[in-house]
Amino acid sequence: MEQLDRETFSCSICLDLLKDPVAIPCGHSYCMNCITNFWDEGEKNKNYHCPQCRKTFTQRPDLQKNTMLAALVEQLKKTELQAAPADLHYAGPEDVACDSCTGRKLKAIKSCLFCLASFCEKHLQPHYDVAPYKKHKLVEPSKNLQENICSRHDEVMKMFCRTDQKCICYLCSVDEHKGHDTAAAERTERQRELEERRGEIQQMIQDQEKNVKLLQQEVEAINHSAEKTVEDSEKIFTELIRLLQKRSSELEQQIKSQQETEVSRVKDLQEKLEQEITELKRKDAELEQLSHTEDHNQFLLNYPSLPALSESTHSSSINIRPLRHFEDVTAAVSELTEKLQDILRYSWTNISVTITDVDVLLSEPEPKSRAGFLRYSCEITLDSNTAHTQLLLSEGNRKVTRMNQDQSYSSHPDRFTYWFQVLSRESLTGCCYWEVEWSGEQVYVAVAYKNISRVGRGYECKFGHNNKSWALECYLNSFRFGHNNIWTSISGPGSSRIGVYLNHRAGILSFYSVSETMTLLHRVQTRFTQPLLAGFWVCNTGTSAEICEPK
């Protein structure tokens, strides 16, 4: 009865309860705005008629609000508000409407795949109470129920054709899909697969959430460690600055004390010399006076009584040196500064490497192609101060050749004295890649720590024979890799070009044979504790190795 009442008091144009209801001459009622807009559209043709009974009017009727009907509509609204359950919801434009409701439709809560209709809570109840309906398949409300109907046979599609990968009805299975691999229980199998995949995804989510939590903890640890290290470093540098200032102050006091002592000694000597000058001037005056005596007898009698001149007791102690008094102190301080700069330069490199070690967790993956490796190409030149005297450097110090005679190198503590080896100028950290073209009989392509020994013929100086160097031996058409005097034979294509990839942070050192393709010869996974230098050991006369320009 409630639905009937609502229809009775609804506008047939907007299908909602009447607003400002008006009755036209034929007796039908509409919202004032609805019928006004309707007649406005027919104004050009003077076509005024009733939308329901189609009765026409020669003139546009005057419209007056039907106050009694308006009061009834308001009363109906109040009755609905009181009687309607709290969860009653009418269907909006985006909702699925109940197919059984008349008038203003309620929002559907389920769709039936058998009935191919959607129902509100009231009209769905038979699917829970009536036995035949209980077998129907209910799903979440859907506007696309017609997609479940076969366009060819107008039947519900309850089967799946695995051959064509599409849903079909039972008539399709005996018609155009006859002989195809069909299954009525495809959903069950796919549902099982879906649940398995969901299980895998959920496990992955859990694992990734753990990783996210670990990374968050890592961020907090990095921030805490960085802040504490900055604080501690500031204290250390402040103390270092205070110590240098103290030494500067002590040096200043010592110089000033020595200055006062030396100035006092010089002034004391100066006073004594000035006294001697005064005495000498007095004697000179007496002699001058005597020289003017006209009486010869008087001159001769007084002359012997003059005291003999004695040598100055202070002149002999005066030894005027070149004007260099405290300049040697300045030179000593400059020498100290240079030594401190060398220490700081070397130590600072180690500090920088230690700082960059914190990002090993997120280190760069090793490239997969030569183009990828070339992205990490680095500029490397050879240090003539490290080269054995029989090694000739050329091509801008990128090429080394073994010679029969010594080259004109000056003496240097970094030079290899026995083995025909040379190191690079540049320290290598981070990700680096370089290529070497070699010719001759035997060459070692190596990396080494800066503090590798240089003097003598011991293993501590030979690339690959100690724990401070890693070396690939290229001998004719064979290769060996050595570290700490442990050597491994390597099978790989012979090549005159060797690629070297270093990821210092990740502790990766890889050697590749480079031709039209790149073939991995050997990879080292370790932990580098210092910056590395590139190096060569050129064994035979005429043999050479060159660091190639990247291209």
C-alpha positions, 0 to 999 in steps of 0.5 A: 500500500505504501508503494501505491501511495507513493506512485499516486503522489509521484510526478510522471515526468520526474518519477519523484514525489510531487513538488509544488503540485499543480492539476491541469484541466484533464485532472492529472497532477505534476510538479510545477517546474516539470509541466512548465518545462514540458510545455516550454519545449512545445511553445513553438508549435503551440502544442500543449497536451497532457504527458499521460493522457495526451489530451490537448489544450488550445491555450496554455492552461494557467497553473495554480499550486494545489495546496491540498495535494501539496499537504498530502505529499508532505504528510506522505513524506513524514509517514515515510521518514517515520516508517522507513528503516534506518538502512533504507537507501534509494538507488542513485545514478551510480548505484545498481537499482532493484529490478522489482521495485516500482516507482522510486527504486531502492538500491540493490544488495545482490544480483542473481546470475540465474534470474539475471536481475538485481534485488533490494533487501525486501525483494531478495528475501525469496532467494533465502526463503523459497527452496527453488530460489535457494539454488540460484547464484547470488553475487555483488550487485552488477549492471552488466548482467546481460553480459552473462547471456549468450547473444547467439542463443539467448541462454545463460553462459554457464560453461567455459571453452578452454580452446577459445578462452571464452564463456559459452552457453550449453547450446554453443558447446554442441554447436560452433564449439563442438569438439572444443575443450569445454568445462563447466567447472572452470571457475572452480579450477581457476578459483583454486589457482587464484587462491594459490596466487593470492597466497603467494602475493600475500606472502610476498607482501609480508616479506616486503613489509618485513623488508620495509621495516628493516629498511626503516630500521636501517634508515634510523640506524644510518641517521643515528650513526651519521649524527653521532659521527658528525658530533664525534668528528667535530669534537676530534677536529676541535681538539686537533685545532686546539692542539695546533693552536696550542703548538702555534702559541708555544712556538710564538712564545718560544720565538719571542723568548729567544728574540728577547734573549738575543736582542738583550745579548746584542744590546749588552755587547752594543753598550760595551762597544759604545763605552770602548768608543767613548774611551777611545775618543777620549784618548784620541782627544789627548793625542790630538792635544799633544800633537798640537804642543809647540814645545818640543821638550814638553812633547817628548816628555809627555809622549812616553807617559801615554798608555798603550792601546789594548785590543777590544775585548768584545769585537772578537765575539761579533760574527755577523751572519747573513740576515737569516735569524728565524727564517729556518723556523719558518722553513721547518713549519712549512715542512711540517705543514707539507707532511701534515697535508700528505698525511691528511690527503692519504688519511682522507682517502681512507675516510672517504672510502669508509664513508661510502662503504655504508651504501653497500646494501644498495650497491649498483648491480653489475652491468649486463652489456659492454655498453652498460660497463662503459657507463662506468669508464674511468680515466686512468694514467700510469705513475712514472714515480712507481715504474721500474726503470726498464719500463717506458711510459708513452701515449700520455702515460697510458701505455707501458712497454718493457725495454732492455735499458734503463729509462731516465727516471729520478730516484723515488721511494714509490718505485718498484726496484726489482719487478717490472711493475707500474701503478696508476696515479688515480685511486679507484673507489666506487664503480669503475671500468677500464679496458687494457690492450696487451701484446707480447708474451706475458702481462699481468693486469692487476689492482693493488693497495697503495701500501704494497711493498716496492723494494726488493724481489720478495713476494710482498712486491709481486702482483698476485703473490700477496694479500695486497694485490689481485692479478690476471696473468695473460700468457699467450692464449691462456689466463690465470688469476692470483691473489695471496699467491693462490693461483687459479687456471681460467678457461676462456676465449683468447683475447688481446683486450681485457675489461676490468670492472670494479665495484669497490663498495660491493667488493666485486672485481671482475675480469672480462675477455673483450671481443665482439662479445664480453666473456667473464673470465673471473670474478672476485667477491671480497671486502676491500679495506683501502682504495685500489690502484690499477697496475701492470707487470710486464715481464718480457722485452717488447711486451706492452700493455695500454689502457684504452680510450673508452669507445 
